[in-house]
Amino acid sequence: MTDTTLQEKDQQKNAAYLKQLIEHPRMVGLAAGRTGAPVLTVNTLNKDSAKWRPRLWALPAGQEGKSYPLTAPESGASVLTITDEGHIYLTLGKDVDEADSKSLKGVYRLPEHGEPELIFTHPGGVDALAVRQRGETTRYIYSAKAHRGSLEEQAKTLDEREKTATSGVLYTEFPTRFWDHDLGTGVRVLYVKDGGGEPRRIALPGDRSELAGFEVCPTGDRAAITLHTKARGIHQRYSTWLLDLNGEKEPQLLAEATETHDYSAGAFTPDGSGLAIIEVRRWLPGQSIKVNASHYSFETGQLTELSRDVDRWAGDIVWIDSTRYAFVTDHLGATAIYIGRIDGGATRALVEDGASHFSALAYNEGALIALRDAHQHSAYPVRVDIETGDVTRLASPVEELRAPGRFERLRSTAADGTEFTSFLALPEKEADGPLPLLVFAHGGPWGSWNSWTYRWNPWAFTEAGYAVLMPDPAISTGYGQHMLDRGGDDLGGTPYTDIMQVVEEVSARDDIQGDNVAFSGGSYGGFMTNWVAGRAGTRFKCYVTHASIWDYNTMYYLSDNGAWHEWKVEFGGEGDSISPRHRAADIEAPMLVIHGDKDYRVPIGQAHHLWADLQRYSPELGHKYLYFPDEGHWILKPSNSRLWYQVFTAWLDQHLLGQEFKTPEILG
């Protein structure tokens, strides 16, 4: 078989897998109360394959039984909360029937049988909800945007803005945007609504503060809130407060943000005697980021760190009972589920199989439930026995997507003696000769290639005939705090040398074309791609840089995340010295630049600057720029995601296989 015929077969396999990757139903959410049926959210494409439609399914409350649909595919249903008694509250993607105002958005309850029932409406809608039963009265605690005037006046203002197509917003504080959307008018606050009564707006501590999140105690009398304030104008700070929802007591500060730490409210214990508080040690010069959970006791007023005996990040805490808790954490290129106690005793690994990635962990009917995926398959729901750690698959409405390839876990030893992990994805069948290599640098910057992903899916490229290398270098999560400390003060140092080391190790394999390699990455991985491009000469045949940082000097001021300036400038960090732009004239291989205009975390100006420098210094290399005017940091729309993979693959085929670049027809 000729090389041309092999390439055509790979292109056909790639097209078939890409169609499956984009169009296969996706299990994207799992929610549950302490009793009752868990609810699974499944996304399917509409008839034009242009947008995702969420549909809710009930899973069996125990190990036996079948799943069944709760909502129609066209309903646009989204779960707000499931009470401990199993009652499901949700929003729908439609206008409220017979509402006086188009701005009124509904909160619905799903009965055991029948259509969703409208419970109440709020101007602009509700973004988070907790429900507590207080005798004969149901109390609804929710967050929503508040504007001037009464709720009726707010609805009128929102209607008038829509009717007159008024889009202007007058800001008085930073930030004005978040990831991929403008923050718009109003400020996020907390409301309490008892039964059919009028909602009460709960006063928040401080004059210039905004609600970032909340948790409600079992009785509905108190809420622990995460309060967002600013330091020096643009630096976000997060503190945890306790509010009396009956209006009888003054707010109580539980954990106050400092120059080095933030505190966010976690869940209350089932008996209400305490709550979890998540502490984040901010990334600063000489101080790497660290996340841990603590238990706040209302009896003693003490904050006690949880699971100090485990060198892993203990983030969101799920309470099994009032003394035991569980959490999921990144662990050695996968995740693990741990169980700990607030009354002493060692933290134990409940599930630690070295392959599974768990998410959406919850307690339900005497066990833990979660979504489980892995490098080689998409997510499906499971039940985990709290005592044995046995994992049982739950009946679900769709099958998971399975990867068509081989997978290897690699170990390397860095110059400082630290062992680090990488992963290698290979085509399902061994090739007749060595394979060209594609390198993925992960984003974050704190992250790990430890899960299935629809974005940066390696199997789309193995089906096209490539091997894909995914290093977990310094600053990767799941390998202990030391791994994060190694690169915290030098984003272009130790992570870079780790990646380059494993690239050379893999390039020396007999099944890899070590002189036919492409380098790619998104976000921090895009920064790393740009960093490598200015230093590696012709070591790599081409680059793909997505949502990447090019000029830190402007990044500090244009990003929606004001902490960048604090991290790298105010406290004497690396500043502009790590801007890849300083090596623009040294780039010797073609670059494919990809960016979304609505990316406010790494603003589009970074791509424009990079593109201008590429055209200025090396236009003869044939660089290309794939621009998405309606996407943000991630390319999420189905048709755009398909195009992302098509252009990416055509770029590799051109520079690694020597083919003519095939512009997808949809680009005109």
N, C-alpha and C positions, 0 to 999 in steps of 0.2 A: 504493500500500500504506500503511495507516495505521500510526501510531507503535505502537499496541497490537499489531498483527500483526507488525511488525518485532521488537518485544521478545519476543513468543512464539517467533519463529524463533530468536532469539539464545539463549533459554532452552533450546530443544531442542538446539541445537548445543553449548551448554555442557554439558548433561547427557550427550550422546553422547561428547564429548571427555573429560569427567571419568571416565566409565566406562572408556574406553581408557587414560587416564593411570593409574588405580588398578590395573587388571587386567592390563595388558600385561606379559609377562615382562621381568624386569630383569637385565641383566648387571652384577653388583655386585662381582666380584672376579676378579683374574687373578694367577696365580702360576706360577713357572717355575724350574727349575734351569738350569745353564749348558748342559746337554744334555738331550735328551728332549723329550717333548711338553708344551707349556704347558697349564695347567689353568684353565678358566673356570668361575666360579660363577654360576649363573643362578637367580634367585628366581622362583618361580611361586606363585600362590595355591592353597590347598587347595580342596576341593570346596565348602566353605561360604564361601569368600572372606574368611575370618576371620584367617588367618595366612599368612606366607610360608614356602615350603618350598624350601630350597636344594638344588640338584642340580649335581654336578660333571660337566664335559664336557672331553674331551681335544681340543685344537686341533692342527692339523697342525704338525709340528716344522719344516717348511720352508714355502715359499710355496704348495706344491701339497698337495692332499689335502682330506679332509672332517673335520668334527668328529664325535665320537661320545660317547655317555654313558658315564660311569664308575660312577655310583651311581644308585640308584633315587630317585624323587622323595620317597618317604616316609622315606628313611634319615636325614635331618637331618645330612648330611655337611658337615664344615668342614675345610678344609686347614690343617694345622699347619705343614708344611714340605715342600719338594721338594728333594732333595739335588742336588748338582752332577751326579750320575750319572743323575738323572731319577726317582729313587724317590719315591713319593708317600706321605706320612704324614698321617693325618687322625683326627678324632674323629667319632663317630656319635651321633645323638640317641636313644640307647636304653640300657637297662641291659645290663651285661656278662652274657653267657650263663653260667649256672651259677656265678656269683660268690658267694663266701662273705659278702660285704657289699654292701648296696645303694649304699654310698658310693663303692665302687670304680668309677672311670670308665676307659674303655679308650683306649689309643693303638693305632691300626691302620695296617697297611701295605697299599697297594693293589697287588696283583700285575698283571702285564701283561694277564692274562685271569683272570676269576674274581671271587669275593667278597672283601671286605676281611678281612685276617688280623689277629687280635689279637696284638700284640707284648708289651705289658705294661699293667698297671693302676696307678692311684695314687689314694689317698683324696681325694675331692673333685675329681679331675681335673687335667689339665695345661693350662696356658694358653699356653705357648710352648715350642717344641722345635727343637733342632738335632741332626743326625745326622752322625757321621763314622765312616768305616771305618778301623780301625787293625789292619792285617794281617788275621787271620782273625776279629777281634772287632769288633763294631759298638758304638760308643759313643753313648749317648743323653744329651744335655745338655738339661735342661728346667727351667722354673720352675713352681712350684706353691705353694699355701698350706700352711704348716707349722703344726702344733699341738703341744701337749705330748705327750711320750712317743714310743714307737716308731710305725712306720707302722701296725702292727696296732692299737695303742692309739688312734691317731688315727681309724682307720676305725670302731672301736667307739664312740668319742665322737660322731662324725658320725651314725652309725646311731641312737644313743640320742637325739640331738637331734631327728632326724626322727620317730622312733617316738613320742616324748612331746610332739611339737609345741612344743619349747622354742625360742624365738626370741631370747631375751635375749643381749646382747653387752656385755662389760665392757671399755671402752676405756681406754687409758692415754695415748694421744697423739692429736694432730690430724693429718689430718682423720678423720672418722668416715664420710663419704659421698663419692661420686664421681659427678658428673653425674646419673645416674638410679638409682643403687643404693647400698645400704649396704655398707660394706666388710666387715662380718661378722667372724667369728672367724678367728684365725690371721694369719700374716704371710707375705708372698711371699718365697721364698728360691730358691736354685739347687741342683739335684740333678745328679749324674752317675751313670749306670748303664751298666756294661760288660757287654754281652751279656746273659746270663740271670742275672747276679749281682744282689745287693741294691743299691738306690740309696744313694749317699753324699751327705749334705748338705754343701755347700761353705760353709765359714765365711766370712762377710762382714766387711769391715773396720768397726770402730766398734761401740759398744755399742747405739746407738739409730738404726739405719739399716735401710733396706728396699730390696730389689731393685726397680728401676724398669724395667729392660730389660737385654738381654745380646746379644752377638755372639760367635761362636766361630771360632777360626782354622782354616785348612784341615786341619791335622793332628789337631785336637781336643784339643791339649795345653793351650791357653790360652783364656780368655774375657775379653773386654772388657765390663765391666758399667757400667751407669748406676746409681749409688747415690743413693738419696733420703734426705736428712737434713732437719732443721728448724733454722731460726734464730729465736730469740726465740719459740719455741713453736709458731707457726702459719705461718711462712714457708718454703715449700719451696725446697730447694737441691738441685742435681743435679751430681754429680762423676763423672768417668770413672776407673775402676780397671782394672788388669790382674790377673787371677787365674790361678794355676797349678792346673790341674784334676787334676794328679797329686799334689798336696799336698807338693811338694818345695821350693817357693819361697814367700817372703812376698809378700803383695799389694803391688802397685806403683801408686802414685798417678800417673796420667798428666795429668789436668787437673782442678784443684780449683776448686769453686764459690767465688765471691767475693760481695761485697755487690751487685755490678753484673752478674755474668755467671754463666751455667750451662753445663755441658758434658755432652753425651750421647754414648754410644758409637755409632758407625756401623759399617759393614761392614769386615772385613779385606780387604786386597788379595788377589788370587788366590794369590800366592806367600807370603803371610803376613808380608811384610817391613814392613808398616805397616797402619794403619787410618784410616778417616775418623772425625773427632770433630766433632760439631755444636755450635757455640757460639751461645748465645742471649744477646744483650744485653738485660737486663730493662728493661721500661718503668718509668721513674722520672721525677720532675720534672726537666726539663731534659735528659732522655735518652730518646729514642724507642726502640721495640723494633727489633732488627736480628737477622737470622739469617744465619749463614754457616758453611761447612764448612771444616775444616782437615785436613791430612794429618799423622799422627804417624808418624815414622820410628823403628823399633826400633833401627836402627843408630846413629843420631845422637842420639836422644832429643829431637829438635826437632819443634815443632808449627808447621806452615807453612800460612797461610791460602790457600785455593784460590779461583781465579777472581776475584781482586781487580780485574781489569780489566773486570768486568761489574757494573753498578749494579743488581743483582738479588739476591734471596735464593737462595743455593745451599743447599738443604736436604739431603734424603736422597741420598747418593751411590751410584751404581751403577757398579761397576768393570767396564770392558771388558777390561782386562788390568791388569798391575801398575803401569802408568804412565799409562793413560788412564782417564778416568771420564766419566760422563754424569749429568745431572740435569735435572729439570723445574722450571720456575719460572714464577710469574705474570708475564705480559708484555703490557702495553697492552690490557687487556680480553680477553685470551686466555691461553694459556701458550706457552712455547717450550721446546725441548729443546736444551741446550748440551753441548758436549764440551770437556773441558780435559785438561791434562797436568800431572803432578807434577814433570816434569823440565824445565819451562819452556815458553815458547811461548804464544801468545794463545789465549784461550778463543773458540771459534767457535760460532755458532748453527747447529745441525744442521737443526732445523725451526722456522720462524718465520713462519707463514703468516697471522698476525693473526686467526685464526678458531678454531683447534682448541684444545681443552682435553684434555691428556693426564694420565693417572693410572696407578698400578700399573706404573711403568716397571721393566723387568727386562732382563738380558742373557740371550740364549738362541740357541744354534746360530749364532754369528757375527753376530748382529744384535740390535737392541733390539726388545722388544715392549712394548705398552702398550694401555690402553683409551683410545679417542678419542671425545670427544663435542664438542658445540658448543651455542651458544645455541638452535639450531633442531632438534637431534636428540639422542637419548639415546646411550649408549655402545655401541661395538662394538670388537672386538680388531683391532690392526694390528701390522704388522712394519715397522721403520724401518731402512733401509740406513745403516750407520755412516759410510760414505764420502760418499754422495750426498745423504742425507737423504730419499730417496724413501720414501713411505709406501704400503704395500700392505695392503689389507684381507685379514684372515684369515677363512676359512670359520667361521661360527658358527651355533649351532643356532636362533637366533631373529633376526628383523629388529629393527632399532632403531626407536624411536618418532619420527616426524617431526612437527614443529610445523606447525599449520595457520594460518600467519600471515606477515606481513611484518616485517622487522627493519631498524632503522636505527641507525647509530653516530653520535653527536652529539659535537661539540667545543665547549667553552666556555672563556672566558678570565676567570679570577677577578680581583678587584680588585688583588691583589698581582702580577698578570701571569702567574700559573701557569695553564697549560692543563690542563683535566681532561676526562674522557670520561664520557658517559652513553649509555644504550641505550634505544631506544623500540621496544616491541612493538606491532604494529597488527593488526587483523583481516585475513584473507586478501584479501577484496574491499574496495575502497574504499567507504566509506559514502556515502549520499546527502547527509549533512550532517556537521558536526563531531562528534567523539566526546568523551564524558566521559573524564576522565583519572584514573588511579590511580597514585600514587607509591609505589614500594618503596624503603625505606632499608635498606641491607644490614647484616648483623650482623658480629660479629668481636670487637672493633671493627675489626680489620684484616682486610680482605677485598676481594672484587671480584665483580661480576656477570659472571663470565667463563666460565660453564659451563652445561650443562643442569642442571636441578634438578627433582626430584619434589616437594620442598617449595617453596613460593613459586614455583610454576610460572606464568609470566606468561600462557601460552597458554590456561590455564583461564579467564582473565578476558577475553582478546581474543575468545574464542569467545562470551562473554556480551555483547559489544558495547562493550568498553572499550579504550582505549589505556593502555599500562602503561609508565611511565617508571622507569628503574633507574639512578640516578646512582652514579658512582664518585668520591666527593668526597675531600677531604683525609683521610688515614689509610688510603686504599685501597692495596692491594698491586699490584705489577707496573708501577709508574710511576717507580721510583727511590726512593732513601731520602729525598729531599727531600719527596716527597708524604706520607710517614709523619711526617716531622718537623713538617710544617705544622700537624697537629692533635693531636700527642701530648700537649701540655700544656693543651689546651682542647677537650675533647670536645664541648662545646656551642657552640663558637665557629666556627672555620674550616669544619669539616664542615657545620655548620648553614648558614652563609652560602653555601657552594658549592651545597648542595642547593636552597636557596630561589632562588638565581639561576637555575639551570637550569629550575626549575619555572616561573618567570616567562617565560623564553625559549620554552619549549614551549607555555605557555598562550597565547602571542601568535600561534601558527600558525593558519592558516585551517582546518586539519582537526581542531582541538582546541577543545573548549568550555572556555575558560580560566577561566570563573567556576563551573565544575562539576567540582570536583577533590576527591579523597579522598587521605588520607595514611596510610601503613601501614609497619610494620616489625616485626622480631622480634629479641630479645636486645638488642644495641646499637641495632639499628634500632628496637626497641621503646622504648628510652630516647629516641632521637631523635624518635619519634612523640609521646611524652609531652612532650618539650621543646618541640616545635613547637606542640602543643595549647595550652600555657599562654601562647603568645606571638603566635599568628597570628589571634586573634579569630575572625571568620567567614570567613577566607580559604579554609578547607577545609570542605566540607559535612559530612564525618564522618572518623573515625579508626578504624583497627584496630591495636591494640597487643598483641603476642604475646610472652610470656616476658620482660616488660620490667622495667627498673629504674625505680623510683619514688622510693625513699628510700635514698640512698647511706649514710646514717648507720647504718641497720640492715643494709644489704647487706654492709658491711665485716665484720660479725661473724657473719652467718648463712650466707654462701656457703661452699661446700666449698673455694673457692679463697682461701686466706689471704693471697695476694699483693695482693688488693684493698686491704687495710688498709695494707700496706706502700707500695703505689703512691700512694695518695691521702691518707694521714694521717701516717705516721711520717716521711716524707721531705719534709714540707711541701707536699704537693700540694693539689689543689682541695678536698679534703674534702667537706663537706656542701653547699658552695656550688653544686654542679651538680645537686643533687637536684631533679627536676622538681616534686616535691610543693610547693615554695615557691610555685608558680603555680597551685595547684589551683583557687582561686577565680576564676581568669581564663579557665578553659576555657569556650568558648562554642559548641562543636559536639559532637554525640553521639559517644561512644566505645564500640567493641566491644572488651572485654578478653578475652584468651584466655591460659590458663595451665594447665600440667599439675602435679598435686600432687607428682609425683616429680621435679620439677625442683629439683636441689640446687645448681646453678650460680647461677641466679637464683631463689631460693627462693619458694615459693608465697605467703609473707607479703608479698612485693612487690605481688602482685595483690590480696590481701585489703586492704592499705592503700590502694591506688589505688581499689578498688571502694568502700571506705568513704568516701573523700574525694569521689568522684563523687556518691554518694548524699547526702552531707552538703551539698555546695555546689550541685549542678545536677541533681537528679533529674528535673526537668521536661524535660530534653533527651532522655530515653528511652534512656539507656545500657543496654548488655547485657553479660553476662559468660558466656562459654563456657568451662566448667570440665571438665577431664579428670582424674578421680581416679587413673587408671592409666598416665598418660603423663608423660614427663619434659620436658626442654628442647625436644625435638622431638616432634611428633605423628607416630608411626610406624606404628601398627596400621592396616591397610587401611581398616577401617570407620570408624575415628576420623579418618583422613586425608580420607576422602570427606566426612564430616560437617564438618570444618574448612572445606573449600572451599564446601560448600553454605551454611553459615551466613554465611561471608565474602561470598559472592555475593549472598545475600538481603539482607544489610546494605547493600551497594552499591546494589542495585536499589531499596531503600527510599529512600535518601538522595540518590542521583544521578539516578534515573529516576522517582522519585515513586510507586513501587509500594507496595502493602501488604506488610509483612514476612511472608514465608512461612516459618513454622517447619517444618523437616524433620519428617516423620511419625515418624521413629525417636526423636525427643525426647519423643513422647507429648503 
